[in-house]
């Protein structure tokens, strides 16, 4: 009778936006699973200079958060196959997506997974952190 929520991402340089997003994600279910892009996956999506932190470090940092119960790494650009296998009760994604633009929407619909879109914290992103470090 317990519920599972999944989300996914690179979580390269952890910042307050990530923490608030992951806390909100956990609020939707009993257990939270973060599907973490592997180094190979991050490079494919973000380019050769990313990730800044390697996959093992990123996974360990996520596991240290009380709002994260499990971390599962994946090599693909999208965790579609994992989501289809896990069949979470809830899936969270940033509010920059909609059901129309969500790559995993068909899997969510097929499995009856509720999708929650979470608003980002203004100005907080790994890209902005990197820019600030370069200008600093």
N, C-alpha and C positions, 0 to 999 in steps of 0.2 A: 503493500500500500504506500510505499514511499515514492517520492517523485524525483526525477532527474532533470537537470537543466544542463544544456551544453552551450558553449560559445567557442569561437575560434579566433586566432590571430597570431601575430608575430611576437608581440610583447617584448620588443627589443630593448629599449631603455625604459624601465618601469617608471611611471610618473603618476601624479595624483589622478589624472584622467583615467588611467588604467585601473587604479585601485577602486575608484568610485564605480566604474563600469562593472568590475568583477564583483563588488559588493552588491550592486543592484541585481546582477545576474543571479547570485546566490539566493537573493530574497524570493525568487520565483519557485524554489524547490528545496527538497531536503538535502540533495547531493548535487554538487556542481562539478562538471567535467570541462576542463579547458583543452580544446584540441589545438595543439601548438604546432605552428609551421616549423619544420626542420630547417637547418641551415640551407640545404639544397632548395627547399621550397621558397624561403625568403629571398635567396639570390635570384630565383626565377621571377619573382614578383617585383622586388625592389631594386634589383641590379647587383652587380658584383661587389660593390662596397658595403653591402649589408649582408648579414646582420652585424651590428657592432659587438654584441655579446653572443657567444656561441650557444647552441641549442641546449647543452647540458646546464650551463649557467642560467639560462632563461627558465628552464624547467625547474631547477632548484629554487630559484627566487619565487616562482609562482607557487610551488608546493609549500613555501614558508608562510603564505597568506592564509589566514583562517577562513576566508571565503572561498578558497579553492580546495576541493576534496581530492580530485584526481587530475593528472595531466597525461594526455596521450599525444604523442608526436606523429606527424604525418609528412610525407615527402611531396605530395601532389600540390597543385595550386589551390585546390578546394578540398575540403574534408567530406565531400559528398558520400563516398563509400563508407566512411566511418559513421557518419550520421545515419545512413541507411541501416547499418549494422546495430548501432546503439539504440536507435529509435527513442530519443529523449522525449519527455513529456513537454518540455519547453526548450526553445532555441532562441538565444539572444544575438542581436547584431546591432551595429551602430545605426543611429537614426539617419545616416546618410544613405541608407538602403531603404527600399520599399519592397513589398511582395513582388512587384513587377520587375525590380532590378536585382533581386536576391538570387544568386546563382543556384542556391540549394532549395529554392521554393518548391519545385516539383517533388522533391524528397519529403519536405515538410508536409505538403498536402497529402501525398500518398500515405504517409504514416500517421496522419492526424496530429502532428506536432504543432502546438501553439507557438507562434513567433512573436517575440517582444522586441521592439526597436528602442534602443536606449540612446538618449541625447548625450552627445559628447560634452566635456568640460571645455568651454571656450578658450582657445589659445594653447591648450595642452596637447602636445603630440610629440612623438619621437623626432619627427622631422624638425619641428620648432626647437627642440632641445639641441639637436645637432647644429642647427643654424646659429643658435646662441653661443654654443661652444666655439664655433669657428670665428665668430665676430669678437669674441671675448678677450 
